[in-house]
């Protein structure tokens, strides 16, 4: 099995390259001149996209082919103070440049919309905002010129006192999404509500690929309902129709990896990855899985990626392929 590693949004090594610079709504409203304030927001957004491109160039230097973009590229997008604002025409060239670089170097990009983007909600206003947020994320991927291999990963959401009803609401709403959005979505098990098995069952029903988070599974599962390795053959099947960017080659399934911060706070993410724990899982699924993409969600971002590669390189059954991938 060939494994590629990626990381989320920020680099610990590249200075002054935040892709999430913002402006508060309070400061926006203080500016008085709304047109000037909007121009300032658009300049910040252009800087965020430019910094994302800088990070992709950093990634290429270190053979990192997978990266999750910040969901905060465009500050205050969707805020009630900016109703009717469409920054995409101004940002068009910046997004094209970013996407062209990713395609040229075969980089797999994704988004993970924030926790308030939920389709299981019973509140119409929350659903309206969630659908608008998904539309914006998909719009950014389209502006980059990336095909449906570039995904938006979301959780099923809250249970709101009745998990079965919430699940039914989610399935109905997911099914009613437009094709351009629905085909971009992956679903991930979470650490408090929908377990890996429950998320998998929903993925199988709606036809969405599942992103297994092995840390979330560790802290949120039902005893006797299948460990991660036992669920993996079914999870793998949810990816069977996905193709890599611009080709007929299979898109590798993706998992999320983090380690518990400590025994008292097992749900929070540690700075680095526990290599032996990850390796044990990878061994268990290797016979079934030709290729796998692993998104690192450790606090130390790319620094954690490099430490994990160093730790894994010391294992006899691991063959290092480059600075961010290996074979097991």
FENDAGI-V783977 format. One record per residue. N is the residue number from 1. RES is the residue in three letters. PSI is psi in degrees with one decimal (none if undefined). Layout:
((N;RES;PSI) (N;RES;PSI))
This chain:
((1;UNK;129.1) (2;UNK;127.4) (3;UNK;127.7) (4;UNK;143.2) (5;UNK;144.3) (6;UNK;175.9) (7;UNK;177.2) (8;UNK;115.4) (9;UNK;-64.7) (10;UNK;147.1) (11;UNK;140.0) (12;UNK;-9.8) (13;UNK;-28.0) (14;UNK;120.3) (15;UNK;148.0) (16;UNK;45.9) (17;UNK;38.3) (18;UNK;130.6) (19;UNK;13.4) (20;UNK;25.5) (21;UNK;145.6) (22;UNK;-177.7) (23;UNK;135.5) (24;UNK;155.3) (25;UNK;-34.7) (26;UNK;-46.1) (27;UNK;-35.4) (28;UNK;-48.1) (29;UNK;-25.2) (30;UNK;-23.6) (31;UNK;-22.7) (32;UNK;-59.4) (33;UNK;101.6) (34;UNK;-40.0) (35;UNK;-41.8) (36;UNK;-37.9) (37;UNK;-39.6) (38;UNK;-41.0) (39;UNK;-37.5) (40;UNK;-42.4) (41;UNK;-42.3) (42;UNK;-35.0) (43;UNK;-39.8) (44;UNK;-42.7) (45;UNK;-42.8) (46;UNK;-38.2) (47;UNK;-39.9) (48;UNK;-42.2) (49;UNK;-40.7) (50;UNK;-41.6) (51;UNK;-33.0) (52;UNK;-41.2) (53;UNK;-40.8) (54;UNK;-40.3) (55;UNK;-36.8) (56;UNK;-36.6) (57;UNK;-38.9) (58;UNK;-45.6) (59;UNK;-41.6) (60;UNK;-38.3) (61;UNK;-25.0) (62;UNK;17.7) (63;UNK;23.6) (64;UNK;114.8) (65;UNK;4.2) (66;UNK;134.8) (67;UNK;137.7) (68;UNK;120.5) (69;UNK;150.6) (70;UNK;139.4) (71;UNK;-0.7) (72;UNK;28.7) (73;UNK;-39.2) (74;UNK;103.0) (75;UNK;139.3) (76;UNK;9.8) (77;UNK;130.5) (78;UNK;-6.3) (79;UNK;146.6) (80;UNK;-26.5) (81;UNK;-15.2) (82;UNK;30.5) (83;UNK;129.8) (84;UNK;-6.9) (85;UNK;126.8) (86;UNK;99.3) (87;UNK;-7.1) (88;UNK;-39.4) (89;UNK;-39.3) (90;UNK;-33.6) (91;UNK;0.9) (92;UNK;-52.9) (93;UNK;-36.0) (94;UNK;-43.8) (95;UNK;-39.3) (96;UNK;-43.8) (97;UNK;-43.2) (98;UNK;-48.9) (99;UNK;-37.0) (100;UNK;-40.3) (101;UNK;-43.6) (102;UNK;-43.5) (103;UNK;-43.4) (104;UNK;-35.6) (105;UNK;20.3) (106;UNK;47.7) (107;UNK;137.6) (108;UNK;112.2) (109;UNK;154.5) (110;UNK;171.3) (111;UNK;158.1) (112;UNK;87.8) (113;UNK;151.4) (114;UNK;167.7) (115;UNK;-19.5) (116;UNK;-2.4) (117;UNK;95.6) (118;UNK;134.2) (119;UNK;-9.3) (120;UNK;-1.2) (121;UNK;144.0) (122;UNK;-5.9) (123;UNK;124.7) (124;UNK;-37.8) (125;UNK;-38.3) (126;UNK;-41.0) (127;UNK;-44.6) (128;UNK;-47.1) (129;UNK;-35.8) (130;UNK;-44.0) (131;UNK;-38.6) (132;UNK;-37.6) (133;UNK;-41.8) (134;UNK;-41.0) (135;UNK;-41.9) (136;UNK;-42.6) (137;UNK;-44.4) (138;UNK;-38.2) (139;UNK;-37.2) (140;UNK;-41.1) (141;UNK;-39.7) (142;UNK;-39.5) (143;UNK;-28.1) (144;UNK;-9.7) (145;UNK;23.7) (146;UNK;140.9) (147;UNK;-168.5) (148;UNK;-0.3) (149;UNK;-19.3) (150;UNK;114.3) (151;UNK;163.3) (152;UNK;120.1) (153;UNK;130.9) (154;UNK;164.6) (155;UNK;161.0) (156;UNK;-40.7) (157;UNK;-162.3) (158;UNK;168.7) (159;UNK;-23.9) (160;UNK;39.9) (161;UNK;-9.2) (162;UNK;98.7) (163;UNK;-39.1) (164;UNK;-41.1) (165;UNK;-41.4) (166;UNK;-40.3) (167;UNK;-43.1) (168;UNK;-42.3) (169;UNK;-44.5) (170;UNK;-48.4) (171;UNK;-43.5) (172;UNK;-45.3) (173;UNK;-39.4) (174;UNK;-44.0) (175;UNK;-31.0) (176;UNK;-1.2) (177;UNK;151.6) (178;UNK;154.3) (179;UNK;-40.8) (180;UNK;-27.3) (181;UNK;-47.3) (182;UNK;-39.0) (183;UNK;-8.4) (184;UNK;-5.4) (185;UNK;134.3) (186;UNK;152.7) (187;UNK;139.7) (188;UNK;137.7) (189;UNK;149.6) (190;UNK;179.6) (191;UNK;-0.8) (192;UNK;-32.6) (193;UNK;-85.6) (194;UNK;118.8) (195;UNK;175.5) (196;UNK;-43.4) (197;UNK;-44.5) (198;UNK;-40.8) (199;UNK;-40.7) (200;UNK;-43.1) (201;UNK;-38.1) (202;UNK;-42.7) (203;UNK;-43.0) (204;UNK;-34.2) (205;UNK;-40.3) (206;UNK;-7.7) (207;UNK;32.7) (208;UNK;142.9) (209;UNK;146.3) (210;UNK;132.2) (211;UNK;109.1) (212;UNK;123.8) (213;UNK;108.5) (214;UNK;-26.2) (215;UNK;-47.3) (216;UNK;-39.8) (217;UNK;-36.1) (218;UNK;-38.3) (219;UNK;-6.4) (220;UNK;91.2) (221;UNK;159.8) (222;UNK;128.9) (223;UNK;136.3) (224;UNK;1.6) (225;UNK;16.8) (226;UNK;124.9) (227;UNK;176.2) (228;UNK;-41.8) (229;UNK;-35.8) (230;UNK;-33.2) (231;UNK;-19.6) (232;UNK;-42.9) (233;UNK;-38.0) (234;UNK;-39.4) (235;UNK;-42.9) (236;UNK;-37.3) (237;UNK;-26.9) (238;UNK;-14.3) (239;UNK;2.5) (240;UNK;-25.5) (241;UNK;5.4) (242;UNK;137.7) (243;UNK;149.2) (244;UNK;161.5) (245;UNK;121.6) (246;UNK;24.3) (247;UNK;175.2) (248;UNK;7.4) (249;UNK;145.3) (250;UNK;142.6) (251;UNK;122.2) (252;UNK;140.1) (253;UNK;155.8) (254;UNK;141.6) (255;UNK;160.1) (256;UNK;139.8) (257;UNK;128.6) (258;UNK;171.4) (259;UNK;149.2) (260;UNK;141.8) (261;UNK;-47.2) (262;UNK;178.3) (263;UNK;-32.3) (264;UNK;-23.0) (265;UNK;68.6) (266;UNK;-18.7) (267;UNK;-29.3) (268;UNK;155.8) (269;UNK;136.9) (270;UNK;168.9) (271;UNK;-36.7) (272;UNK;179.1) (273;UNK;136.1) (274;UNK;99.4) (275;UNK;-45.5) (276;UNK;-39.4) (277;UNK;-44.7) (278;UNK;-44.2) (279;UNK;-36.7) (280;UNK;-42.6) (281;UNK;-44.1) (282;UNK;-39.2) (283;UNK;-39.7) (284;UNK;-26.7) (285;UNK;-7.7) (286;UNK;-41.4) (287;UNK;-24.6) (288;UNK;-9.7) (289;UNK;102.8) (290;UNK;-40.1) (291;UNK;146.8) (292;UNK;137.2) (293;UNK;130.8) (294;UNK;114.7) (295;UNK;117.2) (296;UNK;126.2) (297;UNK;27.6) (298;UNK;155.2) (299;UNK;-28.6) (300;UNK;11.0) (301;UNK;-123.4) (302;UNK;-27.2) (303;UNK;-39.2) (304;UNK;-35.7) (305;UNK;-47.5) (306;UNK;-36.5) (307;UNK;-40.0) (308;UNK;-42.9) (309;UNK;-40.8) (310;UNK;-43.2) (311;UNK;-42.2) (312;UNK;-30.7) (313;UNK;-17.7) (314;UNK;-2.8) (315;UNK;135.5) (316;UNK;-36.4) (317;UNK;1.9) (318;UNK;127.3) (319;UNK;118.2) (320;UNK;128.5) (321;UNK;-39.7) (322;UNK;-161.6) (323;UNK;-13.0) (324;UNK;20.4) (325;UNK;157.8) (326;UNK;168.6) (327;UNK;140.9) (328;UNK;none))
